[in-house]
Structure formats: structure tokens, C-alpha cells
């Protein structure tokens, strides 16, 4: 299976700011080396997890050190209460098919 490079960021935001946060959060264009990106929200709309897939760790690091990313983070800052992030390497899990679990 192909190895993948993933950057995951989880942010807790101030109550009632999800719409404004989303506007600040989206990059102006697709960062070079980013393959795909997903966003997941908690039911209360106060925690957002972003998952982005990259060509390499270097491509992700280059984006993270860029001026557009610094501007994006500055725009998000008024809405963010807490933030955590990490960079990971991994691959898709091969899930067996055609098996059933005892009932």
C-alpha cells in the first residue's frame, strides 16, 4: 500500500464563531503539494479537525512556513481557544472482505 503523509490539526473555537472561523480557515488557493483536505466538526460546532494529505513532509513544512499560511493563522486566531497538531506517515488499512462476525 502507498505511504501517505498527513497533517492533522484540531482546534477548539469560541462558541458561536464557526461561520466566521470557516471563512478565515480556508486557504485562498490550494497549497503546492497538498493532495486532499478534509474537515470534521463536533456536533456542538466548537471543535474542528482538519486532515490534509501531502506529497511529502517537505511539501507540508514548506506550506506551514509560508506567508499565506501565517496570514491564515492570524485570521483564525480571534476564534481559536485551543489548538493541537501533528504530522503523520501511514497507509490505508487492508480490511478483510467477505467475513462476517458472529452474531
N, CA, C and O atoms as CSV, one atom per row, in Angstrom:
chain,resi,resn,atom,element,x,y,z
A,1,UNK,N,N,0.842,-1.182,0.000
A,1,UNK,CA,C,0.000,0.000,0.000
A,1,UNK,C,C,0.888,1.247,0.000
A,1,UNK,O,O,1.975,1.260,0.577
A,2,UNK,N,N,0.404,2.264,-0.647
A,2,UNK,CA,C,1.146,3.517,-0.774
A,2,UNK,C,C,1.224,4.251,0.566
A,2,UNK,O,O,0.228,4.383,1.278
A,3,UNK,N,N,2.431,4.724,0.892
A,3,UNK,CA,C,2.596,5.523,2.106
A,3,UNK,C,C,2.002,6.909,1.876
A,3,UNK,O,O,2.130,7.479,0.792
A,4,UNK,N,N,1.352,7.440,2.905
A,4,UNK,CA,C,0.744,8.754,2.820
A,4,UNK,C,C,1.319,9.660,3.901
A,4,UNK,O,O,1.761,9.198,4.952
A,5,UNK,N,N,1.303,10.963,3.617
A,5,UNK,CA,C,1.801,11.967,4.551
A,5,UNK,C,C,0.610,12.854,4.940
A,5,UNK,O,O,-0.044,13.442,4.079
A,6,UNK,N,N,0.341,12.940,6.239
A,6,UNK,CA,C,-0.884,13.575,6.717
A,6,UNK,C,C,-0.577,14.584,7.815
A,6,UNK,O,O,0.200,14.308,8.729
A,7,UNK,N,N,-1.195,15.751,7.713
A,7,UNK,CA,C,-1.114,16.775,8.748
A,7,UNK,C,C,-2.508,16.882,9.355
A,7,UNK,O,O,-3.485,17.106,8.641
A,8,UNK,N,N,-2.597,16.723,10.666
A,8,UNK,CA,C,-3.879,16.774,11.372
A,8,UNK,C,C,-3.829,17.928,12.371
A,8,UNK,O,O,-2.895,18.037,13.166
A,9,UNK,N,N,-4.840,18.781,12.319
A,9,UNK,CA,C,-4.943,19.896,13.253
A,9,UNK,C,C,-6.326,19.876,13.882
A,9,UNK,O,O,-7.333,19.781,13.179
A,10,UNK,N,N,-6.376,19.964,15.192
A,10,UNK,CA,C,-7.651,20.052,15.906
A,10,UNK,C,C,-7.685,21.376,16.647
A,10,UNK,O,O,-6.753,21.733,17.368
A,11,UNK,N,N,-8.780,22.095,16.453
A,11,UNK,CA,C,-8.936,23.392,17.108
A,11,UNK,C,C,-10.261,23.446,17.847
A,11,UNK,O,O,-11.291,23.011,17.332
A,12,UNK,N,N,-10.226,23.974,19.038
A,12,UNK,CA,C,-11.442,24.311,19.771
A,12,UNK,C,C,-11.641,25.797,19.558
A,12,UNK,O,O,-10.726,26.595,19.760
A,13,UNK,N,N,-12.859,26.164,19.142
A,13,UNK,CA,C,-13.131,27.571,18.850
A,13,UNK,C,C,-14.172,28.138,19.816
A,13,UNK,O,O,-14.877,27.405,20.511
A,14,UNK,N,N,-14.240,29.454,19.832
A,14,UNK,CA,C,-15.190,30.144,20.708
A,14,UNK,C,C,-16.621,29.818,20.267
A,14,UNK,O,O,-16.888,29.723,19.069
A,15,UNK,N,N,-17.532,29.647,21.211
A,15,UNK,CA,C,-18.931,29.360,20.867
A,15,UNK,C,C,-19.508,30.417,19.933
A,15,UNK,O,O,-19.272,31.613,20.102
A,16,UNK,N,N,-20.263,29.953,18.951
A,16,UNK,CA,C,-20.943,30.857,18.036
A,16,UNK,C,C,-20.079,31.471,16.955
A,16,UNK,O,O,-20.522,32.396,16.274
A,17,UNK,N,N,-18.855,30.985,16.776
A,17,UNK,CA,C,-17.959,31.593,15.784
A,17,UNK,C,C,-17.642,30.685,14.597
A,17,UNK,O,O,-16.766,31.011,13.796
A,18,UNK,N,N,-18.331,29.563,14.470
A,18,UNK,CA,C,-17.994,28.589,13.434
A,18,UNK,C,C,-18.013,29.198,12.033
A,18,UNK,O,O,-17.086,28.970,11.255
A,19,UNK,N,N,-19.035,29.957,11.701
A,19,UNK,CA,C,-19.126,30.530,10.355
A,19,UNK,C,C,-17.964,31.481,10.070
A,19,UNK,O,O,-17.364,31.419,8.996
A,20,UNK,N,N,-17.645,32.350,11.012
A,20,UNK,CA,C,-16.525,33.277,10.832
A,20,UNK,C,C,-15.194,32.530,10.797
A,20,UNK,O,O,-14.309,32.867,10.011
A,21,UNK,N,N,-15.055,31.522,11.646
A,21,UNK,CA,C,-13.836,30.714,11.655
A,21,UNK,C,C,-13.637,30.047,10.296
A,21,UNK,O,O,-12.532,30.060,9.755
A,22,UNK,N,N,-14.700,29.464,9.743
A,22,UNK,CA,C,-14.593,28.781,8.451
A,22,UNK,C,C,-14.089,29.712,7.354
A,22,UNK,O,O,-13.280,29.308,6.519
A,23,UNK,N,N,-14.558,30.948,7.353
A,23,UNK,CA,C,-14.110,31.917,6.344
A,23,UNK,C,C,-12.609,32.189,6.477
A,23,UNK,O,O,-11.898,32.278,5.476
A,24,UNK,N,N,-12.138,32.317,7.703
A,24,UNK,CA,C,-10.719,32.589,7.949
A,24,UNK,C,C,-9.859,31.356,7.704
A,24,UNK,O,O,-8.692,31.478,7.333
A,25,UNK,N,N,-10.419,30.184,7.906
A,25,UNK,CA,C,-9.690,28.929,7.874
A,25,UNK,C,C,-9.309,28.466,6.472
A,25,UNK,O,O,-8.241,27.885,6.280
A,26,UNK,N,N,-10.155,28.713,5.514
A,26,UNK,CA,C,-9.902,28.207,4.161
A,26,UNK,C,C,-8.756,28.969,3.494
A,26,UNK,O,O,-8.765,30.200,3.470
A,27,UNK,N,N,-7.765,28.245,2.950
A,27,UNK,CA,C,-6.698,28.944,2.230
A,27,UNK,C,C,-7.248,29.571,0.946
A,27,UNK,O,O,-8.256,29.118,0.405
A,28,UNK,N,N,-6.575,30.617,0.469
A,28,UNK,CA,C,-7.020,31.317,-0.742
A,28,UNK,C,C,-6.933,30.411,-1.971
A,28,UNK,O,O,-7.749,30.525,-2.885
A,29,UNK,N,N,-5.964,29.528,-1.993
A,29,UNK,CA,C,-5.796,28.591,-3.099
A,29,UNK,C,C,-5.242,27.288,-2.564
A,29,UNK,O,O,-4.915,27.189,-1.381
A,30,UNK,N,N,-5.134,26.302,-3.412
A,30,UNK,CA,C,-4.611,25.016,-2.958
A,30,UNK,C,C,-3.101,25.112,-2.769
A,30,UNK,O,O,-2.377,25.461,-3.701
A,31,UNK,N,N,-2.628,24.805,-1.568
A,31,UNK,CA,C,-1.176,24.828,-1.324
A,31,UNK,C,C,-0.448,23.810,-2.202
A,31,UNK,O,O,-0.942,22.707,-2.437
A,32,UNK,N,N,0.718,24.195,-2.675
A,32,UNK,CA,C,1.519,23.288,-3.504
A,32,UNK,C,C,1.887,22.051,-2.697
A,32,UNK,O,O,2.362,22.157,-1.566
A,33,UNK,N,N,1.668,20.891,-3.275
A,33,UNK,CA,C,1.999,19.628,-2.616
A,33,UNK,C,C,0.865,19.039,-1.806
A,33,UNK,O,O,0.982,17.911,-1.327
A,34,UNK,N,N,-0.240,19.770,-1.635
A,34,UNK,CA,C,-1.397,19.222,-0.922
A,34,UNK,C,C,-2.244,18.421,-1.906
A,34,UNK,O,O,-2.642,18.926,-2.956
A,35,UNK,N,N,-2.510,17.175,-1.555
A,35,UNK,CA,C,-3.308,16.314,-2.427
A,35,UNK,C,C,-4.798,16.425,-2.156
A,35,UNK,O,O,-5.600,16.544,-3.082
A,36,UNK,N,N,-5.165,16.385,-0.872
A,36,UNK,CA,C,-6.574,16.421,-0.471
A,36,UNK,C,C,-6.661,17.015,0.923
A,36,UNK,O,O,-5.682,17.034,1.669
A,37,UNK,N,N,-7.842,17.498,1.261
A,37,UNK,CA,C,-8.059,18.016,2.612
A,37,UNK,C,C,-9.497,17.740,3.027
A,37,UNK,O,O,-10.415,17.787,2.209
A,38,UNK,N,N,-9.674,17.455,4.303
A,38,UNK,CA,C,-10.988,17.181,4.866
A,38,UNK,C,C,-11.139,17.975,6.155
A,38,UNK,O,O,-10.155,18.282,6.828
A,39,UNK,N,N,-12.386,18.305,6.491
A,39,UNK,CA,C,-12.669,18.980,7.753
A,39,UNK,C,C,-13.808,18.235,8.438
A,39,UNK,O,O,-14.759,17.799,7.789
A,40,UNK,N,N,-13.700,18.096,9.750
A,40,UNK,CA,C,-14.703,17.407,10.556
A,40,UNK,C,C,-15.050,18.284,11.751
A,40,UNK,O,O,-14.157,18.803,12.422
A,41,UNK,N,N,-16.362,18.454,12.025
A,41,UNK,CA,C,-16.829,19.294,13.114
A,41,UNK,C,C,-17.516,18.459,14.173
A,41,UNK,O,O,-18.187,17.473,13.867
A,42,UNK,N,N,-17.343,18.859,15.420
A,42,UNK,CA,C,-18.090,18.230,16.504
A,42,UNK,C,C,-19.551,18.677,16.401
A,42,UNK,O,O,-19.859,19.665,15.734
A,43,UNK,N,N,-20.432,17.953,17.056
A,43,UNK,CA,C,-21.857,18.287,16.987
A,43,UNK,C,C,-22.144,19.695,17.486
A,43,UNK,O,O,-23.037,20.363,16.966
A,44,UNK,N,N,-21.402,20.154,18.484
A,44,UNK,CA,C,-21.654,21.492,19.023
A,44,UNK,C,C,-20.989,22.602,18.203
A,44,UNK,O,O,-21.170,23.782,18.506
A,45,UNK,N,N,-20.219,22.238,17.162
A,45,UNK,CA,C,-19.582,23.226,16.301
A,45,UNK,C,C,-18.426,23.965,16.949
A,45,UNK,O,O,-18.004,25.013,16.460
A,46,UNK,N,N,-17.913,23.427,18.043
A,46,UNK,CA,C,-16.831,24.117,18.744
A,46,UNK,C,C,-15.484,23.417,18.609
A,46,UNK,O,O,-14.483,23.910,19.130
A,47,UNK,N,N,-15.440,22.285,17.925
A,47,UNK,CA,C,-14.167,21.617,17.689
A,47,UNK,C,C,-14.109,21.210,16.225
A,47,UNK,O,O,-15.030,20.582,15.702
A,48,UNK,N,N,-13.021,21.576,15.578
A,48,UNK,CA,C,-12.834,21.285,14.166
A,48,UNK,C,C,-11.522,20.537,14.000
A,48,UNK,O,O,-10.487,20.957,14.517
A,49,UNK,N,N,-11.572,19.429,13.278
A,49,UNK,CA,C,-10.366,18.679,12.964
A,49,UNK,C,C,-10.159,18.738,11.459
A,49,UNK,O,O,-11.036,18.358,10.683
A,50,UNK,N,N,-8.997,19.216,11.058
A,50,UNK,CA,C,-8.625,19.264,9.654
A,50,UNK,C,C,-7.601,18.178,9.370
A,50,UNK,O,O,-6.656,17.987,10.135
A,51,UNK,N,N,-7.792,17.476,8.277
A,51,UNK,CA,C,-6.881,16.410,7.862
A,51,UNK,C,C,-6.482,16.691,6.423
A,51,UNK,O,O,-7.333,16.720,5.534
A,52,UNK,N,N,-5.190,16.898,6.191
A,52,UNK,CA,C,-4.721,17.159,4.833
A,52,UNK,C,C,-3.648,16.144,4.453
A,52,UNK,O,O,-2.823,15.744,5.275
A,53,UNK,N,N,-3.681,15.740,3.186
A,53,UNK,CA,C,-2.756,14.751,2.641
A,53,UNK,C,C,-1.771,15.457,1.730
A,53,UNK,O,O,-2.159,16.290,0.911
A,54,UNK,N,N,-0.491,15.124,1.874
A,54,UNK,CA,C,0.595,15.848,1.200
A,54,UNK,C,C,1.474,14.914,0.389
A,54,UNK,O,O,1.533,13.712,0.648
A,55,UNK,N,N,2.159,15.486,-0.604
A,55,UNK,CA,C,3.122,14.723,-1.399
A,55,UNK,C,C,4.296,14.252,-0.547
A,55,UNK,O,O,4.850,13.176,-0.777
A,56,UNK,N,N,4.675,15.076,0.449
A,56,UNK,CA,C,5.832,14.765,1.293
A,56,UNK,C,C,5.779,15.623,2.545
A,56,UNK,O,O,5.013,16.584,2.613
A,57,UNK,N,N,6.580,15.282,3.521
A,57,UNK,CA,C,6.700,16.099,4.725
A,57,UNK,C,C,7.273,17.465,4.362
A,57,UNK,O,O,6.870,18.479,4.930
A,58,UNK,N,N,8.207,17.495,3.423
A,58,UNK,CA,C,8.826,18.751,2.999
A,58,UNK,C,C,7.799,19.701,2.385
A,58,UNK,O,O,7.846,20.907,2.628
A,59,UNK,N,N,6.867,19.159,1.586
A,59,UNK,CA,C,5.822,19.996,0.985
A,59,UNK,C,C,4.940,20.598,2.079
A,59,UNK,O,O,4.590,21.777,2.015
A,60,UNK,N,N,4.584,19.801,3.071
A,60,UNK,CA,C,3.767,20.289,4.188
A,60,UNK,C,C,4.531,21.339,4.987
A,60,UNK,O,O,3.991,22.397,5.308
A,61,UNK,N,N,5.782,21.044,5.304
A,61,UNK,CA,C,6.600,22.001,6.066
A,61,UNK,C,C,6.757,23.323,5.324
A,61,UNK,O,O,6.744,24.392,5.934
A,62,UNK,N,N,6.906,23.242,3.998
A,62,UNK,CA,C,7.049,24.449,3.184
A,62,UNK,C,C,5.783,25.304,3.291
A,62,UNK,O,O,5.869,26.522,3.448
A,63,UNK,N,N,4.626,24.679,3.206
A,63,UNK,CA,C,3.364,25.419,3.353
A,63,UNK,C,C,3.253,26.018,4.748
A,63,UNK,O,O,2.887,27.183,4.899
A,64,UNK,N,N,3.563,25.234,5.756
A,64,UNK,CA,C,3.437,25.708,7.137
A,64,UNK,C,C,4.339,26.910,7.411
A,64,UNK,O,O,4.021,27.735,8.268
A,65,UNK,N,N,5.465,27.020,6.693
A,65,UNK,CA,C,6.404,28.127,6.888
A,65,UNK,C,C,6.118,29.314,5.951
A,65,UNK,O,O,6.823,30.323,5.995
A,66,UNK,N,N,5.093,29.192,5.113
A,66,UNK,CA,C,4.822,30.216,4.106
A,66,UNK,C,C,4.077,31.421,4.675
A,66,UNK,O,O,3.436,31.347,5.723
A,67,UNK,N,N,4.183,32.528,3.950
A,67,UNK,CA,C,3.467,33.753,4.340
A,67,UNK,C,C,1.946,33.574,4.248
A,67,UNK,O,O,1.240,34.021,5.152
A,68,UNK,N,N,1.407,32.936,3.187
A,68,UNK,CA,C,-0.049,32.730,3.155
A,68,UNK,C,C,-0.560,31.932,4.361
A,68,UNK,O,O,-1.646,32.213,4.867
A,69,UNK,N,N,0.198,30.955,4.818
A,69,UNK,CA,C,-0.227,30.183,5.995
A,69,UNK,C,C,-0.145,31.040,7.254
A,69,UNK,O,O,-1.005,30.930,8.127
A,70,UNK,N,N,0.868,31.886,7.364
A,70,UNK,CA,C,0.973,32.792,8.518
A,70,UNK,C,C,-0.218,33.750,8.537
A,70,UNK,O,O,-0.777,34.021,9.600
A,71,UNK,N,N,-0.604,34.257,7.386
A,71,UNK,CA,C,-1.749,35.151,7.296
A,71,UNK,C,C,-3.045,34.426,7.668
A,71,UNK,O,O,-3.904,34.982,8.353
A,72,UNK,N,N,-3.171,33.200,7.217
A,72,UNK,CA,C,-4.357,32.388,7.534
A,72,UNK,C,C,-4.447,32.153,9.036
A,72,UNK,O,O,-5.527,32.272,9.614
A,73,UNK,N,N,-3.339,31.825,9.668
A,73,UNK,CA,C,-3.331,31.590,11.118
A,73,UNK,C,C,-3.662,32.869,11.889
A,73,UNK,O,O,-4.351,32.818,12.908
A,74,UNK,N,N,-3.181,33.995,11.414
A,74,UNK,CA,C,-3.501,35.279,12.046
A,74,UNK,C,C,-5.000,35.554,11.943
A,74,UNK,O,O,-5.614,36.028,12.899
A,75,UNK,N,N,-5.586,35.257,10.786
A,75,UNK,CA,C,-7.020,35.475,10.588
A,75,UNK,C,C,-7.868,34.562,11.476
A,75,UNK,O,O,-8.947,34.958,11.916
A,76,UNK,N,N,-7.390,33.351,11.741
A,76,UNK,CA,C,-8.121,32.397,12.582
A,76,UNK,C,C,-7.984,32.691,14.068
A,76,UNK,O,O,-8.870,32.346,14.850
A,77,UNK,N,N,-6.903,33.314,14.462
A,77,UNK,CA,C,-6.549,33.475,15.882
A,77,UNK,C,C,-7.669,34.019,16.769
A,77,UNK,O,O,-7.822,33.526,17.887
A,78,UNK,N,N,-8.465,35.008,16.339
A,78,UNK,CA,C,-9.503,35.529,17.236
A,78,UNK,C,C,-10.565,34.502,17.621
A,78,UNK,O,O,-11.270,34.689,18.613
A,79,UNK,N,N,-10.690,33.425,16.854
A,79,UNK,CA,C,-11.733,32.434,17.093
A,79,UNK,C,C,-11.232,31.197,17.833
A,79,UNK,O,O,-12.035,30.429,18.364
A,80,UNK,N,N,-9.918,30.996,17.875
A,80,UNK,CA,C,-9.331,29.764,18.412
A,80,UNK,C,C,-9.066,29.884,19.909
A,80,UNK,O,O,-8.438,30.837,20.370
A,81,UNK,N,N,-9.558,28.896,20.657
A,81,UNK,CA,C,-9.332,28.818,22.097
A,81,UNK,C,C,-8.146,27.899,22.390
A,81,UNK,O,O,-7.340,28.163,23.282
A,82,UNK,N,N,-8.061,26.813,21.619
A,82,UNK,CA,C,-7.022,25.804,21.845
A,82,UNK,C,C,-6.715,25.124,20.517
A,82,UNK,O,O,-7.598,24.953,19.677
A,83,UNK,N,N,-5.448,24.737,20.335
A,83,UNK,CA,C,-5.041,24.123,19.072
A,83,UNK,C,C,-4.006,23.039,19.319
A,83,UNK,O,O,-3.117,23.190,20.157
A,84,UNK,N,N,-4.129,21.951,18.585
A,84,UNK,CA,C,-3.135,20.883,18.605
A,84,UNK,C,C,-2.938,20.381,17.193
A,84,UNK,O,O,-3.878,20.371,16.398
A,85,UNK,N,N,-1.712,19.960,16.872
A,85,UNK,CA,C,-1.450,19.482,15.523
A,85,UNK,C,C,-0.341,18.447,15.523
A,85,UNK,O,O,0.448,18.356,16.464
A,86,UNK,N,N,-0.297,17.674,14.460
A,86,UNK,CA,C,0.746,16.679,14.314
A,86,UNK,C,C,0.862,16.240,12.873
A,86,UNK,O,O,-0.097,16.311,12.105
A,87,UNK,N,N,2.051,15.784,12.515
A,87,UNK,CA,C,2.310,15.276,11.168
A,87,UNK,C,C,2.542,13.780,11.277
A,87,UNK,O,O,3.268,13.321,12.159
A,88,UNK,N,N,1.924,13.015,10.376
A,88,UNK,CA,C,1.965,11.561,10.458
A,88,UNK,C,C,2.273,10.949,9.101
A,88,UNK,O,O,1.986,11.529,8.054
A,89,UNK,N,N,2.864,9.763,9.148
A,89,UNK,CA,C,3.050,8.926,7.962
A,89,UNK,C,C,2.234,7.671,8.187
A,89,UNK,O,O,2.153,7.172,9.309
A,90,UNK,N,N,1.630,7.158,7.133
A,90,UNK,CA,C,0.839,5.936,7.295
A,90,UNK,C,C,0.372,5.414,5.963
A,90,UNK,O,O,0.803,5.877,4.907
A,91,UNK,N,N,-0.520,4.439,6.026
A,91,UNK,CA,C,-1.075,3.846,4.811
A,91,UNK,C,C,-2.483,3.359,5.095
A,91,UNK,O,O,-2.881,3.194,6.248
A,92,UNK,N,N,-3.221,3.134,4.036
A,92,UNK,CA,C,-4.590,2.640,4.158
A,92,UNK,C,C,-4.575,1.243,4.767
A,92,UNK,O,O,-3.706,0.426,4.461
A,93,UNK,N,N,-5.535,0.986,5.621
A,93,UNK,CA,C,-5.650,-0.343,6.214
A,93,UNK,C,C,-6.323,-1.290,5.228
A,93,UNK,O,O,-7.280,-0.913,4.551
A,94,UNK,N,N,-5.832,-2.492,5.151
A,94,UNK,CA,C,-6.452,-3.519,4.332
A,94,UNK,C,C,-7.467,-4.229,5.208
A,94,UNK,O,O,-7.094,-5.007,6.085
A,95,UNK,N,N,-8.746,-3.968,4.980
A,95,UNK,CA,C,-9.805,-4.579,5.778
A,95,UNK,C,C,-10.290,-5.801,5.049
A,95,UNK,O,O,-10.687,-5.705,3.888
A,96,UNK,N,N,-10.271,-6.968,5.706
A,96,UNK,CA,C,-10.715,-8.197,5.045
A,96,UNK,C,C,-12.168,-8.073,4.593
A,96,UNK,O,O,-12.998,-7.492,5.292
A,97,UNK,N,N,-12.457,-8.614,3.443
A,97,UNK,CA,C,-13.827,-8.613,2.938
A,97,UNK,C,C,-14.377,-10.028,2.946
A,97,UNK,O,O,-13.625,-11.002,2.983
A,98,UNK,N,N,-15.683,-10.128,2.913
A,98,UNK,CA,C,-16.322,-11.435,2.821
A,98,UNK,C,C,-16.372,-12.201,4.115
A,98,UNK,O,O,-16.722,-13.382,4.111
A,99,UNK,N,N,-16.036,-11.576,5.222
A,99,UNK,CA,C,-16.131,-12.275,6.501
A,99,UNK,C,C,-17.276,-11.668,7.285
A,99,UNK,O,O,-17.603,-10.491,7.132
A,100,UNK,N,N,-17.859,-12.464,8.101
A,100,UNK,CA,C,-18.936,-11.966,8.946
A,100,UNK,C,C,-18.561,-12.196,10.393
A,100,UNK,O,O,-17.792,-13.096,10.727
A,101,UNK,N,N,-19.117,-11.369,11.227
A,101,UNK,CA,C,-18.858,-11.522,12.655
A,101,UNK,C,C,-19.955,-12.355,13.271
A,101,UNK,O,O,-21.113,-12.260,12.865
A,102,UNK,N,N,-19.607,-13.170,14.244
A,102,UNK,CA,C,-20.638,-13.994,14.910
A,102,UNK,C,C,-21.667,-13.088,15.570
A,102,UNK,O,O,-21.329,-12.056,16.151
A,103,UNK,N,N,-22.890,-13.480,15.474
A,103,UNK,CA,C,-23.951,-12.626,15.930
A,103,UNK,C,C,-24.523,-12.964,17.219
A,103,UNK,O,O,-25.438,-12.285,17.686
